[in-house]
Amino acid sequence: MVARTASALRRTITLPYAERFGLTVSEWRMLSVLAEAGEMSFSELVVQSVADKAQVSRTLKLMQERGLVALEGSEGNPRWKQLRCRITAKGKALYEEVMPFAQRSQAAMLLTLSREERIAMYRALKRLREVCERSGPIDGSE
């Protein structure tokens, strides 16, 4: 249910404004993470963007070609895990242009819920996240 809802929200909320600005959902995800951090390692970006290494790698290459991010190897080493990823001025400007649309779209969706539903949803999601961060994988075999 969570995965299907997340996918539906991406299609309904994120995809329209991302496409409007010539971005894929993956590019928008990387751009927004880097806009908040400014710079981070490739490994950190994989974790923060909640994407797999291959997807992050492909997306970063495309974004670098567009001038949205800069990738810098550690001591000339081109291996991804030692790369530093930095948002460029062009990437930051695009982020700042897209963000008001993102915020309005997200707010409009949340306002389809009653105040009580929003409170319950935030509490439940916060609780699930806390459990995930405290424990290891749960396999359901017990």
Buried (B, 14 or more C-beta within 10 A) or exposed (E): EEEEEEEEBBEEBBBEBBEEBEBBBBBBBBBBBBBEBEBBBBBBBBEBBEBEEEBBBEBBEBBBEBEBBBBEEEEEEEEBEBBBBBBBEEBBEBBEEBBEBBEEBBEEEEEEEEEEEEEEEEEEEEEEEEEEEEEEEEEEEE
